Every structure is written in C-alpha cells, then in structure tokens.
C-alpha cells in the first residue's frame, strides 16, 4: 500500500470553511496530547500509529464530496446510482467555481473552492465516468503503487508503504463497526516527488485507507500526519514538506460495467503561487483519469484489469484467513 496524494495524488486536515458553520471542519483529526490519542500497532514491531478522529474525517470528506455520501449510504436508490443519485448535494452551499465542464470527456467536470477553510491552496474536485469493472483496489494502486503511479504522474520519485496497520479489525471497531464500510487497508505511507516545471520536489507522510462498501463502492482517503509524527519519516535527506489538507477518491458502480469517480484534493505544495501550481495539478489528475480509462476498459485476457482480477481471485483465501468481524454472522 502506498498511501499518498498528489502527490497523492492524495491524504488530509480541515478547519471550518469561511462559508460553512459545520462543526466537523472545526474538529482536529489528531491530538498532540498523548493520553488522548488512539493508536494501533503497525506490522513493524514497536511502532504505534496514531489514529485520527474518523467521524470528523469522514464528515469532512462527505461535505465536499457528495459521491462519498452516496457511497456510504448504499451507492444510490430508486434506480439512481453514482452522480445521478446526488439529489441533495451537501456541498452546494459552498463557494464552488467551475473550472471546466464537458460531458464528452473522461473528466467531465472540474471545480474548486478558493481559500477553503481559510487555507491558501484551492480545494479541487474532479468528476468522471468510466467503463469497466468497478475495482477500488486497482484504482487505489494508481495512487499507492509506485509502478502504477509513474505511468501517469511525471513528478513521482518514490512511493512506499512504511507502516501498515497490523489489526484491521481493531481499526474497523474504532471507525464504528461498519458505519463506513469495511476498512480493507490502512497504514502510513511516504511519497516523494521530483521537480516538475515550477513545482519543487517535495515529500509527504500520510495515513491512508480504503473503505469497501457492500454494493461495490470504494472510498480511498488520506490525511497528512502532523509534525509530532515526523519520527515516522524514513531515514535520509529531508525535502520540502507538502501537506494535503484533504484527499479522497470515491468510486460508485452505476451498472454492470460502468462506474463514477469523484476525486477531491486540497494540497499545500510550498512557496509557489497557486496560479502556477493549479494548472499542473489539474492536468496531472486528468492524466490519472485517462490512465484509468485505458486500464479499466481493457478487453481480453491480456488486459491489465483482467490480470488484476485474476490475481485477486487467487488471493480470495486471504480474506478467509483474516476472519474479519465485519463478515461474521
């Protein structure tokens, strides 16, 4: 698992938006007070990972990503699925500005909020619809797997999972025992990028996870670790730190072989004006969607998605070994 943002592409820490009075955005996700922290052991002996306030985290994501709310509520109702099921857009009262919209393109809508939560970088939101099987784990690999990431992200230099959480069942209990689906992957990842155009090279330390819903929807999320977590950074030369204040990618199946994808990102890259970095971020994320289009729409036994599903089928026995409490009667 390689859990980072765009870099994640993309995880994320929000305060209250100047245009919203929601309590969720005023709630810190981590606490520096050790006695108040909830932690989980990683697979690396002796390393404990602080867990965020999951309710605040997922409330934040749902308020800016209506498709995430649809996913957590079952993927749709009354025959409507995905974007078509967003009858009540919980983010409509925020100050969204349309960057571009074209129903014929794979990314058919891009919008943003400037200075969201009083922070300098804009919150960007991308919407697209794809053909192919809705396989959240495969989409997550575009962000979390270095070999997949470098196929669409020209700036990526390294992506690695440092500390997977050892007990996913414990994490699921902390999250509310099925309230947000089944957390099938959780851990701390490290991402480093190289200089690309006017954007300097940077590094990130992010806690990320994958939430799987019974209907086949998936929510991929991340949140930047705080300064008191810097001891988790890998050894070696330090680079300028980028921080993703919010990151999520949500997939909801809309048919037997189609699905919708909503990607949200608010990232502080450094001392570079937003008018320089925003176009690069937009084009980079659109490149991820184009890569996803080719990947999921592949046909035949030699297609990448077919090979992934075949390999996933071989790993099914691992789910039985996990004995997830969410799967017991």
N, C-alpha and C positions, 0 to 999 in steps of 0.2 A: 504494500500500500504506500503510495507516495502522496502525501496529503498536503498540497499547497496550491496556491492560487496563481493568478496571472501576474505576476507569476501566478497563480494558481497555479493560473489562471487563475484560485482561488480561491481558507478561510476566513473571525470577523467580530468587532466590538462596537456597539452603538449607544449613543445617548439620544435623548428626546429630540425629535425633529422640531425645528422652529415653527413648523406648520401643524404640529400634532401635539396633543396632550396625553398621548398614550403612556401609561405607567411603564410599559415594557421597555421603552427606549431609555428610561432613566435608571434602569437596573443594571449595575455592573455584572459582568458574566463571571469574573474571577475575583477573589478577595486576597489581599496580602496578609490577612490575619490567619496564621497557620492553624489556630484552634478552630476556625470556622470553615476550613477547607474540607471538601470531599475529595478523596483521592482513590486511585485504583492502581494496583501493581501492573507494571509492564512485563513483557516477556524477558526483559533484561533484569537479572536478579539485583535487588536493592534499589531499583528506580521506581519511585511512585509518581504518578501523573495526576496533577490537579484537574478535576472535572469542573466544567462551567455550570452555571445555573441554566439547565436545559430548558426549563419552561420559558425563561426570559429569552434565550437564544432562539427557540423555535417561534415564539411570538413575534420577535423582530423580523425573522425571515418571512413569516406569513403576511405581515403588514405591508411588505414591499413586493412580495411575490404571490399574487393571487393563485397561481397554479399550484404552489406548495400547499395552500389551504385546501384546494380541491383534492390534492393527493392525500392529505391527512384525513379528509372527510370521505374517502372512498373512491376518488377518481371521477365522480360525476353522478348524475341522477336524471331520471326521466328521459333516458335515452341520449342525454348530452354527456360528452366526455371531453376532457382536456380544456383547451381555451374556451370551447363552446359552453362549458359548464360554469364559467365565471360570471354568473348572473349578478353577483354582488362583489364588485371589485373593491376589496378592503383598502386598496392603496389609491383609489380615485381622488380622495380629498387632498393628496399630497401634490406638491408643485412640479408635476411631471412636464417635461418639454420634449416634444417629438424630434428626434434627430433625423430619422428617415423611416419610411414605410413603403413597402412594395410587396403585395401578396404573391407575386410570381417568384420571389427569391426565397432561398432556403432560410435566411434570416429575414422574416417579413416585417419585423417591427423593432426599432431601437429607440429607446427614450432614456431620459436622465432626470435627476434632480440635482441642481447645483447646491453646494454647501449643505448637503443633507446632514442633519443632526448637528449643525454648526461646525462641521468639519470641512476642510478646504477641498478635497477631491470630490468630483461628482459621483453620485451613485448611478451606475449604468445598468440598463436592463435590456436583454435581448430575447426575442421570441422567434421560434422557428418550428416547422413541422417536417417530420422525416418519414420516409418509407423504410420498412424493415421491422424486425422483431424488437420489441422494447426490452432491452437488456441493460439495466442500470449499471451492473458491474463492469460491462465492457465500456460504457461511456465514461465511467469513473477512471478507467485506465488511461483515457486520453489525457487526463489531468495528473494522475498519480503515478503513472509508469513512464520512466524516462524514455524507453524505446518508442512508445506511442506518442509521447509529448513532443519529441523532437521532429515528428512528422508534420506538425503544423505550427509549432512555436519556434520561430527563428532565434529567439533570445535565450532559450533554455540551455543551461550549462550543467545542471545536476538536479536530480530529484531522488530522494531516498526516504524510506520509512525508517525512522530511528527507533521508536518505542511503541510497538503495537501493545494495546491493552490485552492483558492475559485472560481476563474473565469477562466475556461479552455479556453473559447472563447477569452479572452484577451491575454492569453498566445499564442494561435494559431495566433493571429494577429501579436504579437511580433516576432514569428517564421517565418512569411512571408506568412500567409494566405493560407495554403495548400501546400506550397513548400516542406514540409517534412511530408506530410500526415496530419492526424488528431491526435493531442495530446490528448489522452483519459485519461491520468493520469499523474499527475505532483505534486511533493512535496519533502519535506526534510525528510529523514529517518535516523534512528540511528541503528547501528549494533555493537554488542559486541561479541567477541569470547573468549573461554577459552583456556588455554594452551593445545597444541596438539603436542606431540613429542618435537622437538627442537623449535617449533614456539610458541612465548609467546602469552598470551591473549592480545587483543587489542580492540580498538573501532574506529568507523568511523562515520562521519557526511556527508551525501551525498545528493545532489539534483539529483533526477532521474525522468525519464519519460518514457512513452510508446507512440510510434508513430504507428498508424494504417494506412495501405495503402488500396486503393480501391480493389486491387486484392487479399487481404487476407494476405499480408506480414505484418510483425511487426518488429519494431526496438525498443529494450529495451536498455536504455542508462543511464549512471550516471556520475556525476562529483563531485569530492571531494570539500567540502566547504573550504574556506580559514580561516586563523587564526582570521580574524576580524569577522567571523561568529560564534565564539566559544560561544557567549551568547545564541546560539540556542541549545547547548548541554543540555541534561536532567540533573536535579539535582542528586547529589550523587557522589560517588567516581570516580575519573578520572583514566583512564587506558592509557597505551601506545597507541599513535595515529598511526594507519596505514593510508596510503594515496594511493588511487587508482588514478594514473595519467591518465589512460584511461580504460574505460569499455564499452562494447557493446555486445549485443546478438541479432542477426538478424535471423528471420525465413522467408523463402520464400516457398510457396507451389509449388510442382513440379508435382502434379497430384491430382486426386480427394481425395486420401487418403495417400499422401506422402508429405514430406517437408524436406528442407535442413536447417541446423542451423550452423551459424558461431559465435563463442564466442571469444572475444578479451579482454585481461586483462594485465595491467601493474600496479603492486601494490608494494609499499614500505612497508614492514611489520615491519622493525625495524633493530636492530643491530644483525641480524642473516645472515650468509653468504648465498648467492644465491644458492650455490651448495647443501645446506641443505634444503632450502625452496622450490626450484623449483620442485623437485620430488613430494613433498607433495601437492603443488598446482596442478600439472598435474593430480595426482591420484584423488584429490578431485573433480576437474572439470569433469573428466571422470566418476566419480561416479554420478554426476548430469545428464550426458547424459544417463547413464544406468537406472537411475530412470525415466527419461523422456521416454525412450524406453518402459518400463513396463507400464507407465501411459497412454501414447497415444495409445498403441497397445492393450489396454484392450477391451474385447468383451462383449457385452451383457449389460442389463440394470443395472447390479450391478457394472460395471466397473467405475473407478473414472472419466474418461473422459466423459462417458455418463452422469453421475450425474452432472458434471460441466456444460455440455452443456444444460442439462435440467434446471438447476438453472439459467443459463444465459438467457435462453428463457423466464423465468418468470420475469427477470429484464429488458426486452426489453422496457417496457413502460417508464423506467427511461431515455432512450435516447430521447424519445419524449419530456419529461419534460425539458431536457437540452436545447432544441431549438438551437442546435449548428449552428453558422453562416456558418459553412462549409457544412451544409446539406440543406441550403435554396436555392431555385432556383434563 
